[in-house]
Amino acid sequence: MPLHFRRLTEADLPILTEWLKRPHVAEWWDGCESLDEVREKYLPRTADISTVASYVADLDSVPIGYIQSYVAAAAGDSWWPDERDFGVRGIDQFLADEQRLGQGLGTLMVCQFVQFLFQDPSVTRIQADPAPENLRAIRCYEKAGFRRVGVIITPDGEALLMVVDRP
């Protein structure tokens, strides 16, 4: 079942605001409480010049989740200060509906997004950094082909660095 990834637009911000408030998302995602906060944080990511590319994942034309990639070496704010390879992309994602968890849809979304990112020949590696206690995310990334590198300290605290290299 193929998913479609479309760039986040200003029209998507109200639904993103609602998704970020859902308990299963808010537990792991540093969300924004209001549409104005979401607009301030995510609207700049809709520009082609942003180092963060935000997408809505659609299944049969129905939005089911959010996924983003970013150039790790350009992340700033003390994120990945030792990364020098501008081909490394970080990803973050969530499924919008709690009822869809545990059905393999998150793994499908990550697998297809990894394939999507590797269509760009400049992408050398993709990494994720779930919280060590976020076992659902860790299992999802492992099933999508990511390997554990180790626990690291990020501006958000401890994280498990997981990577998948270009095939």
VEXKE-944334 format. One line per 5 residues: number of its first residue (from 1); their letters; for each residue y, z, x of C-alpha. Coordinates in Angstrom, 2 decimals. Layout:
<nodes>
NUM> a> Y Z X; ...
</nodes>
This chain:
<nodes>
1> mplhf> 0.00 0.00 0.00; 3.09 -1.19 1.83; 6.27 0.82 1.75; 9.71 -0.72 2.01; 12.34 0.88 4.25
6> rrlte> 15.91 0.14 3.28; 19.02 1.43 4.98; 20.64 4.39 3.29; 23.79 3.44 1.40; 26.58 5.44 -0.15
11> adlpi> 24.93 4.88 -3.54; 21.87 6.84 -2.29; 23.84 9.97 -1.38; 23.60 11.70 -4.80; 19.79 11.48 -4.82
16> ltewl> 19.62 12.52 -1.17; 21.73 15.57 -2.06; 19.28 16.49 -4.81; 16.26 15.94 -2.53; 17.69 18.15 0.22
21> krphv> 17.92 21.04 -2.26; 14.23 20.90 -3.21; 12.39 23.96 -1.84; 9.67 22.01 0.00; 12.39 19.99 1.80
26> aewwd> 14.94 22.78 2.33; 12.25 24.94 3.96; 12.15 22.61 6.99; 15.24 20.45 6.72; 18.73 21.62 7.61
31> gcesl> 20.20 20.32 4.41; 23.61 20.13 2.89; 24.45 21.98 -0.29; 26.92 19.58 -1.88; 27.48 15.87 -2.27
36> devre> 30.62 16.21 -0.15; 28.61 17.77 2.70; 25.94 15.07 2.44; 28.63 12.39 2.38; 30.27 13.85 5.50
41> kylpr> 26.97 14.06 7.43; 25.10 10.95 6.24; 27.74 8.36 5.35; 28.56 7.68 9.03; 24.85 6.94 9.55
46> tadis> 25.13 3.93 7.25; 27.28 2.13 9.85; 25.53 -0.33 12.14; 27.13 1.31 15.17; 25.59 4.75 14.51
51> tvasy> 22.87 5.97 16.90; 21.10 7.41 13.83; 19.58 4.95 11.38; 18.83 6.47 7.97; 16.40 4.90 5.51
56> vadld> 15.07 5.45 2.03; 11.36 4.76 1.71; 10.46 2.92 -1.49; 7.02 2.54 -3.02; 6.88 -0.11 -5.73
61> svpig> 10.70 -0.05 -5.85; 10.73 3.72 -6.46; 12.41 5.90 -3.81; 9.84 8.38 -2.50; 11.37 9.77 0.67
66> yiqsy> 13.85 9.78 3.48; 13.21 8.82 7.10; 15.56 8.44 10.03; 15.39 7.30 13.61; 17.81 8.02 16.40
71> vaaaa> 18.31 7.08 20.02; 17.14 10.26 21.75; 19.22 9.70 24.91; 22.36 9.37 22.78; 21.69 12.26 20.39
76> gdsww> 24.29 14.62 21.92; 24.84 18.23 20.87; 22.34 19.43 23.54; 19.52 17.38 22.01; 17.31 15.72 24.64
81> pderd> 19.69 16.29 27.59; 17.09 15.09 30.12; 16.21 11.89 28.28; 17.48 8.81 30.14; 15.38 6.10 28.45
86> fgvrg> 17.50 4.52 25.72; 14.31 3.02 24.26; 13.03 6.41 23.06; 13.52 6.97 19.35; 13.26 10.29 17.59
91> idqfl> 12.24 10.42 13.94; 12.54 12.91 11.10; 11.29 12.46 7.57; 10.34 14.03 4.28; 8.75 13.07 0.99
96> adeqr> 11.03 13.68 -1.97; 8.46 14.93 -4.49; 6.33 17.98 -3.82; 3.60 16.58 -6.10; 3.06 13.72 -3.60
101> lgqgl> 2.31 16.08 -0.69; -1.26 16.22 0.60; -2.16 12.71 -0.58; -1.67 10.85 2.71; 1.63 9.31 1.63
106> gtlmv> 3.61 11.02 4.40; 1.15 9.74 7.00; 1.41 6.26 5.52; 5.21 6.46 5.65; 5.20 7.59 9.31
111> cqfvq> 2.58 4.98 10.34; 4.48 2.14 8.72; 7.82 3.36 10.08; 6.38 3.53 13.61; 5.20 -0.08 13.23
116> flfqd> 8.64 -0.98 11.88; 10.39 0.62 14.88; 8.06 -0.99 17.42; 9.04 -4.41 16.06; 12.10 -3.88 18.26
121> psvtr> 10.91 -4.70 21.81; 13.43 -2.27 23.31; 11.70 0.74 21.68; 9.44 2.33 24.31; 8.33 5.58 22.68
126> iqadp> 8.77 7.44 19.40; 8.94 11.20 19.25; 9.03 13.90 16.62; 9.80 17.59 16.94; 8.41 19.57 14.01
131> apenl> 8.62 23.34 13.95; 5.38 24.77 15.42; 4.66 26.51 12.11; 5.12 23.31 10.06; 1.40 22.51 10.07
136> rairc> 1.68 19.87 7.34; 4.13 17.83 9.45; 2.08 18.29 12.62; -1.08 17.05 10.87; 0.87 14.12 9.45
141> yekag> 2.16 13.07 12.87; -1.28 13.50 14.47; -2.90 11.33 11.79; -0.17 8.75 12.47; -1.17 8.61 16.15
146> frrvg> 1.25 11.07 17.74; -0.02 13.32 20.51; 1.15 16.85 21.25; 3.20 17.20 24.44; 4.09 20.87 24.15
151> viitp> 6.45 23.44 22.72; 10.09 22.90 23.64; 13.36 24.63 22.86; 15.86 22.58 20.84; 19.27 23.47 19.38
156> dgeal> 17.33 24.31 16.19; 14.88 26.60 18.03; 11.25 26.10 19.03; 9.68 22.74 18.26; 6.46 20.94 19.07
161> lmvvd> 7.28 17.72 20.90; 4.96 14.95 19.71; 5.03 11.35 20.95; 3.50 7.96 20.39; 3.94 5.28 23.04
166> rp> 4.37 1.56 22.47; 0.91 0.11 21.86
</nodes>
